[in-house]
Amino acid sequence: MKPQYQSLSLLCLMFLTVGSMFCMNDILLPAVIKYFGLSYFHATMIQFSFYITYIIWPLPIAWMIHTYGYKVSLLVALLFSALGCAMVVPAKILDSYGVVLIAIFILSTGITIINVAANPFIALLGKPESASMRMNFVQIFSRVGYAVTPVIATSLIYGGSGEFKFHVPYALLSTIIIIIGTLIYFSPIPSMKTEKGDIFSIKGVFKGVQHYPHLFFGIFAMFFYVGAEACTAGFFIPYLENMGFTPGEASRYLTLYYVFAAAMGLGAVFILRFIKAYLLVGIYATIMVFIYIILIFFETGY
């Protein structure tokens, strides 16, 4: 099967916004702390509202992909993402943190659909032997979204008026997502629905997983990885602000964080040619824990 470059180009654009939406959590958290006068505990409900969708929706999403195909599923994902971003605007107008959390939950539902559907879909858009290369290439655009968002979003939120306009980046993202969704709707992206008679069953899903026992341990690895990443990035700006940095300065360092994360990810793709994946994960995790210990016990003021 020849690579479908038009479809891959649209998916690259989509992942650019996915990276931005992920990164917006890290920008939104310190902004709502100041705007609503929240404690750090209450502010972390943003992360809870965002990541709880990964527990709730995977099986319903798998059923949707199985029944309606990838194109419809991605359009539904973009619809939820655009709606969630747009709902941040009335949250700001109503001064309601509860509406902010609902908006984040809806937005994350869309991202969850994308994460479940996109990678296998990308693998199908070309030759099987080059699937990993296509997935890595598309994921680069997600990292670009991560990298450019902190500085742009911070300038939009804080501006020069002194008002916290945390809804503005989300309104812009909602517009961009609608445009991308429209392009995908009118594009020749194949739906790749399953054949008739192929029935989806939850029992079948779990039965298939039993043939790959390493997935069980992968669940725990992903649990701790996501927790570490969400906490690190989510409290990155408040941490630097407590050390005396301005929001603008802190956002630039957050950009550097994501640039280095992308570089390490690309480096890992090369290193995996010479070392097994589980060993590399163990090495990265050990180094990360060691660095966290240094930060905890040897923190110095700015």
C-alpha positions as CSV (number, residue, x, y, z in Angstrom):
1,M,0.0,0.0,0.0
2,K,1.4,3.4,-1.0
3,P,1.7,6.1,1.6
4,Q,-1.3,8.5,1.5
5,Y,0.5,11.8,1.8
6,Q,-2.5,14.0,1.9
7,S,-4.0,12.0,4.8
8,L,-0.7,12.1,6.6
9,S,-0.4,15.8,6.1
10,L,-3.8,16.4,7.7
11,L,-2.9,14.1,10.6
12,C,0.3,16.1,11.1
13,L,-1.8,19.3,11.5
14,M,-4.1,17.5,13.9
15,F,-1.3,16.4,16.1
16,L,0.1,19.9,16.1
17,T,-3.1,21.0,17.9
18,V,-3.0,17.9,20.1
19,G,0.4,19.0,21.4
20,S,-0.9,22.5,22.0
21,M,-4.0,21.2,23.9
22,F,-1.8,19.0,26.1
23,C,0.6,21.8,26.8
24,M,-2.3,24.2,27.7
25,N,-2.9,22.3,30.9
26,D,0.6,23.5,32.1
27,I,-0.2,27.1,31.2
28,L,-3.8,27.0,32.5
29,L,-2.9,25.6,36.0
30,P,-0.9,28.6,37.2
31,A,-3.3,31.0,35.6
32,V,-6.4,29.6,37.4
33,I,-4.5,29.5,40.7
34,K,-4.1,33.3,40.4
35,Y,-7.5,34.1,38.8
36,F,-9.7,31.9,41.1
37,G,-7.4,32.1,44.1
38,L,-7.1,28.3,44.2
39,S,-4.9,26.0,46.3
40,Y,-2.5,23.7,44.5
41,F,-4.7,20.8,45.4
42,H,-7.8,22.3,43.8
43,A,-5.8,23.4,40.8
44,T,-4.7,19.8,40.1
45,M,-8.3,19.0,39.4
46,I,-7.4,20.2,35.9
47,Q,-5.0,17.3,35.5
48,F,-7.6,14.9,37.1
49,S,-10.4,16.1,34.7
50,F,-8.0,15.7,31.8
51,Y,-6.6,12.2,32.5
52,I,-9.7,10.5,33.9
53,T,-11.0,10.2,30.4
54,Y,-8.2,7.6,29.7
55,I,-9.9,5.3,32.2
56,I,-13.5,6.0,31.1
57,W,-13.5,6.0,27.3
58,P,-11.0,3.5,25.8
59,L,-13.5,0.6,25.3
60,P,-16.4,2.8,24.0
61,I,-13.8,4.4,21.6
62,A,-12.6,1.0,20.4
63,W,-16.3,0.1,19.7
64,M,-16.8,3.4,17.8
65,I,-13.7,2.8,15.7
66,H,-14.7,-0.8,15.0
67,T,-18.2,0.2,14.0
68,Y,-17.8,3.5,12.2
69,G,-14.2,3.5,11.1
70,Y,-11.3,5.9,11.6
71,K,-12.4,8.9,9.7
72,V,-15.7,9.3,11.5
73,S,-13.9,8.6,14.9
74,L,-11.3,11.4,14.2
75,L,-14.1,13.8,13.2
76,V,-15.9,13.0,16.5
77,A,-12.6,13.6,18.3
78,L,-12.1,17.0,16.7
79,L,-15.7,17.9,17.5
80,F,-15.2,17.2,21.2
81,S,-11.9,18.9,21.2
82,A,-13.3,22.1,19.6
83,L,-16.3,22.1,21.9
84,G,-14.1,21.7,25.0
85,C,-11.9,24.5,24.0
86,A,-14.9,26.7,23.2
87,M,-16.4,26.1,26.6
88,V,-13.5,27.8,28.3
89,V,-14.9,31.1,27.0
90,P,-18.2,30.9,28.9
91,A,-16.2,29.6,31.9
92,K,-14.3,32.9,31.9
93,I,-17.5,34.9,31.4
94,L,-19.2,33.1,34.3
95,D,-16.1,33.1,36.5
96,S,-16.7,29.4,37.0
97,Y,-13.9,27.0,37.8
98,G,-16.4,24.1,37.6
99,V,-17.2,25.0,34.0
100,V,-13.4,25.1,33.3
101,L,-13.1,21.5,34.6
102,I,-16.1,20.4,32.5
103,A,-14.5,22.0,29.4
104,I,-11.2,20.2,30.1
105,F,-13.0,16.9,30.5
106,I,-14.8,17.3,27.1
107,L,-11.6,18.5,25.4
108,S,-9.7,15.5,26.8
109,T,-12.4,13.1,25.5
110,G,-11.5,14.3,22.0
111,I,-7.8,13.9,22.6
112,T,-8.4,10.4,24.1
113,I,-10.2,9.4,20.9
114,I,-7.3,10.7,18.8
115,N,-4.7,8.8,20.9
116,V,-6.7,5.6,20.6
117,A,-7.4,5.9,16.9
118,A,-4.6,7.8,15.3
119,N,-1.5,5.5,15.7
120,P,-3.1,2.4,14.3
121,F,-4.7,4.5,11.6
122,I,-1.3,6.0,10.7
123,A,0.2,2.4,10.6
124,L,-2.5,1.5,8.0
125,L,-1.7,4.5,5.7
126,G,1.2,2.8,3.9
127,K,3.5,-0.1,4.0
128,P,3.7,-2.1,7.4
129,E,7.5,-2.0,7.5
130,S,7.5,1.8,7.4
131,A,4.7,2.3,10.0
132,S,7.0,3.2,12.9
133,M,8.7,5.9,10.7
134,R,5.3,7.4,9.8
135,M,4.2,7.4,13.5
136,N,7.4,9.0,14.7
137,F,7.2,11.7,11.9
138,V,3.6,12.6,12.8
139,Q,4.4,12.7,16.5
140,I,7.1,15.3,15.8
141,F,4.3,17.7,15.0
142,S,2.8,17.0,18.4
143,R,6.1,18.0,20.0
144,V,6.2,21.1,17.9
145,G,2.8,22.0,19.4
146,Y,4.2,21.4,22.8
147,A,7.2,23.7,22.1
148,V,5.5,26.7,20.6
149,T,2.5,26.8,22.9
150,P,4.0,28.1,26.2
151,V,5.3,31.4,24.9
152,I,2.4,32.1,22.6
153,A,-0.3,31.1,25.2
154,T,1.4,33.0,28.0
155,S,1.5,36.2,25.9
156,L,-2.2,35.8,25.1
157,I,-3.2,35.1,28.7
158,Y,-1.3,37.8,30.4
159,G,-0.9,40.4,27.6
160,G,-0.3,43.9,28.8
161,S,-3.5,44.7,30.5
162,G,-2.9,42.8,33.8
163,E,-6.1,40.7,33.2
164,F,-5.9,36.9,33.1
165,K,-7.4,36.1,29.7
166,F,-7.0,32.3,30.0
167,H,-9.9,31.8,27.6
168,V,-8.2,33.4,24.6
169,P,-5.7,30.6,23.6
170,Y,-8.6,28.1,23.9
171,A,-10.8,30.2,21.6
172,L,-8.0,30.3,19.1
173,L,-7.4,26.5,19.3
174,S,-11.2,25.9,18.9
175,T,-11.2,27.8,15.6
176,I,-8.1,26.0,14.3
177,I,-9.5,22.6,15.2
178,I,-12.8,23.4,13.4
179,I,-10.8,24.3,10.3
180,I,-8.7,21.1,10.5
181,G,-11.9,19.1,11.0
182,T,-13.5,20.7,7.9
183,L,-10.4,19.8,5.9
184,I,-10.6,16.2,7.1
185,Y,-14.3,15.9,6.4
186,F,-13.8,16.9,2.7
187,S,-10.6,14.9,2.3
188,P,-10.3,11.5,0.8
189,I,-9.1,10.0,4.1
190,P,-10.4,6.3,4.1
191,S,-12.7,5.2,6.8
192,M,-11.2,1.7,7.0
193,K,-14.2,0.2,8.7
194,T,-14.1,-3.4,9.7
195,E,-15.7,-6.0,7.5
196,K,-19.4,-6.9,8.0
197,G,-19.8,-9.8,10.4
198,D,-16.8,-8.8,12.5
199,I,-18.4,-8.3,15.9
200,F,-16.8,-6.2,18.6
201,S,-16.8,-7.7,22.1
202,I,-15.2,-6.6,25.3
203,K,-14.5,-10.3,26.1
204,G,-12.6,-10.6,22.8
205,V,-10.5,-7.5,23.6
206,F,-9.4,-8.9,26.9
207,K,-8.9,-12.4,25.5
208,G,-6.6,-10.9,22.8
209,V,-4.6,-9.0,25.5
210,Q,-3.8,-12.3,27.2
211,H,-1.5,-13.3,24.4
212,Y,0.7,-10.3,25.2
213,P,1.5,-10.4,28.9
214,H,4.1,-7.6,28.7
215,L,1.1,-5.2,28.2
216,F,0.2,-5.8,31.8
217,F,3.4,-4.4,33.0
218,G,3.2,-1.7,30.4
219,I,0.1,-0.4,32.1
220,F,2.0,0.3,35.3
221,A,4.9,1.9,33.4
222,M,2.5,4.2,31.6
223,F,0.7,5.0,34.9
224,F,3.9,6.3,36.5
225,Y,5.2,7.9,33.3
226,V,2.0,10.0,32.8
227,G,1.9,10.9,36.5
228,A,5.5,12.1,36.4
229,E,5.1,14.0,33.2
230,A,1.8,15.7,34.3
231,C,3.2,16.7,37.6
232,T,6.5,17.9,36.3
233,A,5.0,20.0,33.5
234,G,1.9,21.1,35.4
235,F,4.0,22.6,38.3
236,F,6.9,23.8,36.1
237,I,5.7,27.4,35.9
238,P,4.6,27.8,39.5
239,Y,7.9,26.3,40.6
240,L,9.9,28.9,38.7
241,E,7.6,31.7,39.7
242,N,8.3,30.8,43.4
243,M,12.0,31.2,42.5
244,G,11.4,34.7,41.2
245,F,10.8,34.2,37.5
246,T,8.1,36.1,35.7
247,P,5.4,34.0,33.9
248,G,6.9,35.0,30.5
249,E,10.4,33.8,31.6
250,A,9.0,30.6,33.1
251,S,7.1,29.9,29.9
252,R,10.3,30.2,27.9
253,Y,12.0,27.6,30.1
254,L,8.9,25.4,29.7
255,T,9.5,25.6,26.0
256,L,13.1,24.5,26.5
257,Y,11.8,21.6,28.7
258,Y,9.6,20.4,25.8
259,V,12.4,20.9,23.2
260,F,14.7,18.7,25.3
261,A,11.9,16.2,25.8
262,A,11.5,16.0,22.0
263,A,15.2,15.7,21.5
264,M,15.4,12.8,24.1
265,G,12.5,11.1,22.4
266,L,14.1,11.4,18.9
267,G,17.4,10.2,20.5
268,A,15.6,7.2,21.9
269,V,14.4,6.2,18.5
270,F,18.0,6.0,17.3
271,I,19.2,4.3,20.5
272,L,16.5,1.6,20.2
273,R,18.5,0.2,17.3
274,F,21.2,-0.9,19.7
275,I,19.4,-1.5,23.0
276,K,16.2,-3.3,24.0
277,A,13.2,-1.1,24.8
278,Y,12.7,-2.3,28.4
279,L,16.3,-1.6,29.2
280,L,16.1,1.9,27.8
281,V,13.0,2.6,29.8
282,G,14.7,1.4,32.9
283,I,17.7,3.6,32.3
284,Y,15.6,6.7,31.6
285,A,13.5,6.1,34.7
286,T,16.5,5.6,36.9
287,I,18.1,8.9,35.7
288,M,14.8,10.7,36.2
289,V,14.4,9.5,39.8
290,F,18.0,10.5,40.6
291,I,17.4,14.0,39.2
292,Y,14.2,14.4,41.1
293,I,16.0,13.5,44.3
294,I,18.6,16.2,43.6
295,L,15.9,18.8,43.1
296,I,14.1,17.8,46.3
297,F,17.1,17.8,48.6
298,F,19.4,20.3,47.0
299,E,17.0,23.1,45.9
300,T,18.5,26.5,45.9
301,G,16.9,29.9,45.6
302,Y,17.1,32.0,42.4
